[in-house]
Amino acid sequence: MRTLALFALVAALILGTGFLQSWNSALIILNMGLVSAIMALGVNLQWGLAGLFNVGVMGFVALGGLAVVLTAVAPVPEAWAAGGWRVLGGLAFALAAIVAAVFAWKRLPRKTRGWAVAAIAVGGFFIYRAILDPAVSAIESVDPAATGFLGGLGLPVLLAWPVGGLLAAGVAWVIGKTALGLRSDYLAIATLGIAEIIIALLKNEDWLTRGVKNVIGLPRPVPYEIDLQNDAGFVETAASIGLDPTTASTIYVKLGYSMLFAVVLVIVLVLAQLALNSPWGRMMRAVRDNEEAAEAMGKDVTARHLQIFILGSALCGIAGAMMTTLDGQLTPSSYQPLRYTFLIWVMVIVGGSGNNLGAVLGGFLIWFLWVQVEPMGQWLMGVITAGMADGSALKAHLLGSVQHMRLLTMGVILLLVLRFAPRGLLPER
């Protein structure tokens, strides 16, 4: 009953937004709530099921956004002709140099392997840059105002969602092989640093993502509003229910995204619940609660941690691809830890760590508050300052502080939940 009551409350809040503000606003909250719930499920797998403290969520979400560009954007033939194949050659050489360094470290005698690896690394770096830099300059000089990058494969955008999960999972495997042996606080530092490296690459490698110039006009899995407004049948249907074509088209498009996102969330939630209640899920909770006892029973703790780290990161990558598809553009500068790491952690903690339904509830509830607190704060401050004289310094200060209401509210909610419901609104059973 508590679970049903809390989800009914969230539904009432979203429906209330539709009745009191607009249905477009309500659907925007719903769509981002669905995406946030999938991100929260990914973090809940890592923390709630395995106790892994990953604060690099932002990086995996950004990789999902990159997957949309690499998968769905049409290739730029001029850029490929100018230097695309040389870029691939440079990357292949870098990979070969890394493999050679690893081989030298494992096979050469102890006295000489350090020098050999250093020589391979230094020499390989300069050769790699000599191949890559001219190719990158040539690519970025191809119509830099409109393209200046290689583009993608031109495939359907829905394929980018699983590709985003695979890309995030691959990077998580590399990170996990090197960082999962660290203590929890060091793991947090490592994942945060790696996430910042990923964002820096997206911002600066224009040949790949256009950097801070952004990739706009991404393909979408639903119709364009202008096409619906030019469809006589759609206009007639909208008029029959009392809506103008512009409003009806925006609502139709957002409902299309809602249905797609809801299907993904249901599939992910069902799989997460099956995993939680399976022998594998019970083993993961045993590892989380007492690693030494699990190791004594013959469980490979490091391998299980790597497994769950990859799965959780893949969910964040899928959610990142969905969000970029919804936005219709990739903006690397918008990936901030406050939004894509801290807020997701608040969702998991408030909803209930270790409970998949709690993570979903936290995703919807915290996102609703994140969006609505500022306009509610604006109204509240207007009421409080209504009797103050115009030009009052206190009135100006209070009205100017509305923009900080989000952060204040998130902090207060987190403190209240940790004080009165430390296991979350829907605790783990």
C-alpha positions as CSV (number, residue, x, y, z in Angstrom):
1,M,0.0,0.0,0.0
2,R,2.8,2.4,0.7
3,T,4.4,1.7,-2.7
4,L,1.1,2.3,-4.4
5,A,0.4,5.4,-2.4
6,L,3.7,7.0,-3.2
7,F,3.5,6.3,-6.9
8,A,-0.1,7.6,-6.9
9,L,1.3,10.8,-5.3
10,V,3.8,11.2,-8.1
11,A,1.1,10.6,-10.7
12,A,-1.1,13.2,-9.1
13,L,1.8,15.7,-9.1
14,I,2.4,15.2,-12.8
15,L,-1.4,15.3,-13.6
16,G,-1.7,18.4,-11.5
17,T,1.0,20.1,-13.5
18,G,-1.0,19.3,-16.6
19,F,-4.2,20.8,-15.2
20,L,-2.7,23.8,-13.5
21,Q,0.1,24.7,-15.9
22,S,0.1,22.9,-19.3
23,W,0.1,19.4,-20.6
24,N,3.3,20.2,-22.5
25,S,5.0,20.9,-19.1
26,A,3.6,17.8,-17.6
27,L,4.9,15.6,-20.5
28,I,8.3,17.2,-20.3
29,I,8.5,16.2,-16.6
30,L,7.2,12.8,-17.4
31,N,9.7,12.1,-20.2
32,M,12.7,13.3,-18.2
33,G,11.4,11.4,-15.2
34,L,11.4,8.2,-17.2
35,V,15.0,8.8,-18.3
36,S,16.1,9.7,-14.8
37,A,14.4,6.5,-13.4
38,I,16.6,4.4,-15.7
39,M,19.7,6.3,-14.6
40,A,18.7,5.7,-11.0
41,L,18.2,2.0,-11.7
42,G,21.8,1.8,-13.0
43,V,23.2,3.5,-9.9
44,N,21.0,1.4,-7.7
45,L,22.4,-1.8,-9.3
46,Q,25.9,-0.6,-8.5
47,W,25.3,0.8,-5.0
48,G,22.2,-0.8,-3.7
49,L,23.1,-4.3,-4.9
50,A,26.9,-4.3,-4.8
51,G,27.9,-1.4,-2.6
52,L,30.1,0.2,-5.4
53,F,30.4,4.0,-4.9
54,N,30.4,5.3,-8.5
55,V,30.4,9.1,-8.8
56,G,31.3,9.1,-12.5
57,V,27.7,8.7,-13.7
58,M,28.0,11.9,-15.8
59,G,30.7,10.3,-18.0
60,F,28.6,7.2,-18.8
61,V,25.5,9.4,-19.6
62,A,27.7,11.5,-21.9
63,L,28.9,8.3,-23.7
64,G,25.3,7.5,-24.4
65,G,24.9,10.9,-26.0
66,L,28.0,10.3,-28.1
67,A,26.5,7.0,-29.3
68,V,23.6,8.9,-30.8
69,V,26.0,11.0,-32.9
70,L,28.1,8.0,-34.0
71,T,25.1,5.9,-34.8
72,A,22.4,8.1,-36.2
73,V,24.1,11.2,-37.8
74,A,24.8,10.9,-41.5
75,P,28.5,10.6,-42.4
76,V,30.2,13.7,-43.9
77,P,31.9,12.5,-47.1
78,E,34.1,15.5,-47.5
79,A,35.5,15.1,-44.0
80,W,36.2,11.4,-44.5
81,A,38.0,12.2,-47.7
82,A,40.0,15.0,-46.0
83,G,41.3,12.9,-43.2
84,G,38.9,10.3,-41.9
85,W,40.9,7.3,-42.8
86,R,44.1,8.8,-41.5
87,V,42.3,9.3,-38.1
88,L,41.4,5.7,-38.0
89,G,44.9,4.8,-38.9
90,G,46.3,6.9,-36.1
91,L,43.9,5.3,-33.6
92,A,44.8,1.9,-34.8
93,F,48.5,2.7,-34.4
94,A,47.8,3.9,-30.8
95,L,46.0,0.7,-30.0
96,A,48.9,-1.4,-31.5
97,A,51.4,0.6,-29.4
98,I,49.4,-0.1,-26.2
99,V,49.3,-3.8,-27.1
100,A,53.0,-3.8,-27.8
101,A,53.8,-2.1,-24.5
102,V,51.7,-4.7,-22.6
103,F,53.4,-7.5,-24.4
104,A,56.8,-6.1,-23.7
105,W,56.0,-5.7,-20.0
106,K,54.8,-9.3,-19.7
107,R,57.4,-11.1,-21.9
108,L,60.7,-9.2,-21.5
109,P,63.1,-9.7,-18.6
110,R,62.6,-7.6,-15.5
111,K,65.8,-5.6,-16.1
112,T,64.9,-4.4,-19.6
113,R,61.1,-4.3,-19.7
114,G,60.8,-0.9,-18.0
115,W,63.0,0.7,-20.6
116,A,61.3,-1.1,-23.4
117,V,57.8,0.0,-22.3
118,A,59.0,3.6,-21.9
119,A,60.5,3.6,-25.4
120,I,57.4,2.2,-27.0
121,A,55.2,4.7,-25.1
122,V,57.3,7.8,-26.0
123,G,58.0,6.8,-29.6
124,G,54.4,5.6,-30.1
125,F,53.0,8.9,-28.8
126,F,55.0,11.1,-31.2
127,I,54.2,8.9,-34.2
128,Y,50.5,8.8,-33.2
129,R,50.4,12.6,-33.0
130,A,52.2,12.9,-36.3
131,I,49.5,10.8,-37.9
132,L,46.5,12.2,-36.1
133,D,47.1,16.0,-35.9
134,P,47.2,16.8,-39.7
135,A,44.2,14.6,-40.2
136,V,42.2,16.3,-37.5
137,S,43.1,19.7,-38.8
138,A,41.9,18.7,-42.3
139,I,38.6,17.4,-41.0
140,E,37.8,20.4,-38.8
141,S,38.5,22.8,-41.7
142,V,35.7,21.2,-43.8
143,D,32.8,23.7,-43.5
144,P,33.5,24.3,-39.7
145,A,30.3,26.4,-39.3
146,A,28.0,23.5,-40.3
147,T,30.0,20.2,-40.0
148,G,33.8,20.1,-39.3
149,F,33.4,16.5,-38.0
150,L,33.2,13.0,-39.4
151,G,29.5,12.4,-38.6
152,G,28.2,8.9,-37.9
153,L,26.8,5.8,-39.6
154,G,23.4,7.2,-40.6
155,L,21.5,4.3,-39.0
156,P,18.0,4.5,-37.3
157,V,18.3,6.5,-34.1
158,L,16.6,3.8,-32.0
159,L,19.7,1.6,-32.6
160,A,21.7,4.3,-30.8
161,W,20.1,3.4,-27.5
162,P,21.6,-0.1,-27.2
163,V,24.8,1.2,-28.8
164,G,25.0,3.8,-26.0
165,G,24.7,0.9,-23.4
166,L,27.4,-1.1,-25.2
167,L,29.8,1.9,-25.4
168,A,29.3,2.7,-21.7
169,A,29.7,-0.9,-20.8
170,G,33.0,-1.1,-22.8
171,V,34.4,1.9,-21.0
172,A,33.2,0.6,-17.7
173,W,35.1,-2.7,-18.4
174,V,38.3,-0.7,-18.9
175,I,37.7,1.4,-15.8
176,G,36.7,-1.7,-13.7
177,K,39.8,-3.7,-14.7
178,T,42.0,-0.9,-13.3
179,A,40.0,0.7,-10.5
180,L,37.7,-1.9,-8.9
181,G,40.5,-3.1,-6.7
182,L,40.6,0.3,-5.0
183,R,38.9,1.1,-1.6
184,S,35.5,2.6,-1.9
185,D,36.6,6.3,-1.4
186,Y,39.5,5.9,-3.9
187,L,37.1,4.3,-6.4
188,A,34.8,7.3,-6.1
189,I,37.8,9.6,-6.8
190,A,38.9,7.5,-9.8
191,T,35.4,7.3,-11.4
192,L,34.9,11.1,-11.0
193,G,38.2,11.8,-12.6
194,I,37.5,9.5,-15.5
195,A,34.1,11.1,-16.0
196,E,35.8,14.5,-16.2
197,I,38.3,13.1,-18.8
198,I,35.4,11.8,-20.9
199,I,33.7,15.2,-20.8
200,A,36.9,17.0,-21.7
201,L,37.4,14.7,-24.7
202,L,33.8,15.5,-25.9
203,K,34.4,19.2,-25.5
204,N,37.8,19.3,-27.3
205,E,37.7,16.6,-30.0
206,D,35.8,18.6,-32.6
207,W,36.4,16.0,-35.3
208,L,34.3,13.6,-33.3
209,T,31.6,15.7,-31.6
210,R,32.0,19.3,-32.9
211,G,33.1,20.1,-29.3
212,V,31.4,23.2,-27.8
213,K,29.8,24.0,-31.2
214,N,27.4,21.1,-30.5
215,V,25.7,18.7,-32.9
216,I,22.2,19.8,-33.6
217,G,19.3,18.4,-35.6
218,L,19.8,14.8,-34.5
219,P,17.4,12.3,-36.1
220,R,14.4,11.4,-34.0
221,P,12.1,8.3,-33.7
222,V,8.9,10.4,-33.8
223,P,7.4,12.8,-36.4
224,Y,8.4,16.4,-36.5
225,E,5.8,18.9,-35.3
226,I,5.8,20.9,-38.6
227,D,5.0,17.7,-40.6
228,L,2.0,17.0,-38.3
229,Q,0.8,20.6,-38.6
230,N,0.9,20.2,-42.4
231,D,-1.1,17.0,-42.3
232,A,-4.8,17.7,-43.1
233,G,-6.0,14.6,-41.3
234,F,-4.0,15.5,-38.1
235,V,-5.3,19.1,-38.1
236,E,-8.9,17.9,-38.5
237,T,-8.5,15.4,-35.6
238,A,-6.9,18.1,-33.4
239,A,-9.8,20.5,-34.2
240,S,-12.4,17.7,-33.3
241,I,-11.0,17.5,-29.8
242,G,-10.7,21.3,-29.3
243,L,-6.9,21.7,-29.8
244,D,-5.0,24.0,-32.1
245,P,-2.6,22.2,-34.5
246,T,0.5,23.6,-32.8
247,T,-0.4,22.4,-29.3
248,A,-1.7,19.1,-30.5
249,S,1.5,18.4,-32.5
250,T,3.8,19.1,-29.5
251,I,1.6,16.9,-27.2
252,Y,1.6,14.1,-29.8
253,V,5.3,14.1,-30.2
254,K,5.9,14.2,-26.4
255,L,3.5,11.3,-26.0
256,G,5.4,9.3,-28.6
257,Y,8.6,9.8,-26.6
258,S,6.7,8.9,-23.4
259,M,5.6,5.5,-24.8
260,L,9.0,4.6,-26.1
261,F,10.7,5.6,-22.9
262,A,8.1,3.7,-20.8
263,V,8.7,0.5,-22.8
264,V,12.4,0.7,-22.1
265,L,11.8,1.5,-18.4
266,V,9.4,-1.5,-18.0
267,I,11.9,-3.9,-19.7
268,V,14.8,-2.6,-17.6
269,L,12.7,-2.7,-14.4
270,V,11.5,-6.3,-15.0
271,L,15.0,-7.5,-15.7
272,A,16.3,-5.7,-12.7
273,Q,13.7,-7.3,-10.5
274,L,14.4,-10.8,-11.9
275,A,18.1,-10.3,-11.2
276,L,17.4,-9.0,-7.7
277,N,15.4,-12.1,-6.8
278,S,17.6,-14.6,-8.5
279,P,20.4,-16.6,-6.9
280,W,22.8,-14.2,-8.6
281,G,21.1,-11.2,-6.9
282,R,21.3,-12.9,-3.5
283,M,25.0,-13.6,-4.1
284,M,25.5,-9.9,-4.9
285,R,23.8,-8.8,-1.7
286,A,26.0,-11.3,0.2
287,V,29.1,-9.8,-1.4
288,R,27.9,-6.3,-0.5
289,D,27.2,-7.1,3.1
290,N,30.4,-9.1,3.8
291,E,33.0,-9.5,1.2
292,E,35.3,-11.6,3.4
293,A,32.6,-14.1,4.1
294,A,31.7,-14.3,0.4
295,E,35.3,-14.9,-0.5
296,A,35.6,-17.6,2.1
297,M,32.6,-19.3,0.4
298,G,34.5,-19.3,-2.9
299,K,33.0,-16.3,-4.6
300,D,35.1,-14.2,-6.9
301,V,34.3,-10.8,-5.5
302,T,36.3,-8.7,-8.0
303,A,34.7,-10.5,-10.9
304,R,31.2,-9.9,-9.5
305,H,32.0,-6.3,-8.8
306,L,33.2,-5.9,-12.4
307,Q,30.0,-7.5,-13.7
308,I,27.6,-5.3,-11.8
309,F,29.7,-2.2,-12.6
310,I,29.4,-2.9,-16.3
311,L,25.6,-3.5,-16.0
312,G,24.9,-0.3,-14.1
313,S,27.1,1.8,-16.4
314,A,25.3,0.3,-19.5
315,L,21.9,1.4,-18.1
316,C,23.3,5.0,-17.6
317,G,24.6,4.9,-21.2
318,I,21.2,3.8,-22.5
319,A,19.5,6.6,-20.5
320,G,22.1,9.1,-21.9
321,A,21.3,8.1,-25.5
322,M,17.6,8.4,-24.8
323,M,18.0,11.9,-23.3
324,T,20.1,13.1,-26.2
325,T,17.5,11.8,-28.6
326,L,14.8,13.7,-26.7
327,D,16.9,16.9,-26.8
328,G,17.7,16.5,-30.5
329,Q,21.2,17.7,-29.9
330,L,24.5,16.8,-28.2
331,T,25.9,19.6,-26.0
332,P,29.0,18.4,-24.3
333,S,29.2,21.6,-22.1
334,S,25.8,20.7,-20.5
335,Y,27.1,17.6,-18.8
336,Q,27.6,18.8,-15.2
337,P,28.2,16.6,-12.1
338,L,25.4,18.5,-10.2
339,R,22.8,17.3,-12.7
340,Y,24.1,13.9,-13.9
341,T,25.8,12.5,-10.7
342,F,24.6,14.3,-7.6
343,L,20.9,14.5,-8.6
344,I,20.9,10.8,-9.6
345,W,22.4,9.8,-6.2
346,V,19.7,11.9,-4.4
347,M,17.1,9.9,-6.4
348,V,18.5,6.6,-5.3
349,I,19.0,7.6,-1.6
350,V,15.5,9.3,-1.3
351,G,13.7,6.5,-3.2
352,G,15.4,3.6,-1.3
353,S,18.8,2.1,-2.0
354,G,18.6,-1.5,-2.8
355,N,15.0,-1.3,-3.9
356,N,14.4,-1.0,-7.7
357,L,10.9,0.4,-7.3
358,G,12.4,2.9,-4.8
359,A,14.9,4.0,-7.4
360,V,12.2,4.5,-10.0
361,L,10.1,6.5,-7.5
362,G,13.1,8.7,-6.6
363,G,13.7,9.3,-10.2
364,F,10.2,10.7,-10.8
365,L,9.8,12.5,-7.5
366,I,13.2,14.3,-7.4
367,W,13.0,15.3,-11.1
368,F,9.5,16.8,-10.5
369,L,10.8,18.8,-7.6
370,W,14.0,19.8,-9.5
371,V,11.8,21.3,-12.2
372,Q,9.0,22.8,-10.2
373,V,10.8,24.2,-7.1
374,E,12.0,27.3,-8.9
375,P,8.6,28.5,-10.2
376,M,7.0,27.6,-6.9
377,G,9.8,29.5,-5.1
378,Q,9.2,32.5,-7.4
379,W,5.5,32.5,-6.5
380,L,6.3,32.1,-2.7
381,M,8.8,34.9,-2.8
382,G,6.3,37.1,-4.6
383,V,3.7,36.5,-1.9
384,I,6.3,37.1,0.9
385,T,7.5,40.4,-0.7
386,A,4.1,41.7,-1.8
387,G,3.9,44.1,1.0
388,M,7.5,45.4,0.8
389,A,8.3,48.7,-0.8
390,D,9.6,48.8,-4.4
391,G,13.4,49.3,-4.3
392,S,13.8,47.6,-0.9
393,A,17.1,45.9,-0.6
394,L,15.6,42.9,1.2
395,K,12.9,42.5,-1.4
396,A,15.5,42.5,-4.2
397,H,17.6,40.0,-2.3
398,L,14.7,37.6,-1.7
399,L,13.6,37.8,-5.3
400,G,17.2,37.3,-6.5
401,S,17.6,34.2,-4.3
402,V,14.9,32.2,-6.1
403,Q,17.4,30.6,-8.5
404,H,19.0,28.9,-5.5
405,M,15.8,27.3,-4.3
406,R,16.6,24.1,-6.2
407,L,19.8,23.5,-4.4
408,L,18.3,24.4,-1.0
409,T,15.4,22.1,-1.6
410,M,17.5,19.2,-2.6
411,G,19.7,19.6,0.5
412,V,16.7,19.9,2.8
413,I,15.0,16.8,1.3
414,L,18.2,14.8,1.6
415,L,18.6,15.8,5.2
416,L,15.0,15.0,6.1
417,V,15.1,11.6,4.4
418,L,18.4,10.7,6.1
419,R,17.0,11.8,9.5
420,F,13.5,10.3,9.4
421,A,13.8,7.5,6.7
422,P,17.5,6.6,6.4
423,R,16.7,3.6,4.2
424,G,14.6,5.7,1.8
425,L,10.9,6.1,1.1
426,L,10.7,2.5,-0.1
427,P,13.3,0.6,1.9
428,E,15.0,-2.6,0.7
429,R,13.2,-5.7,1.9
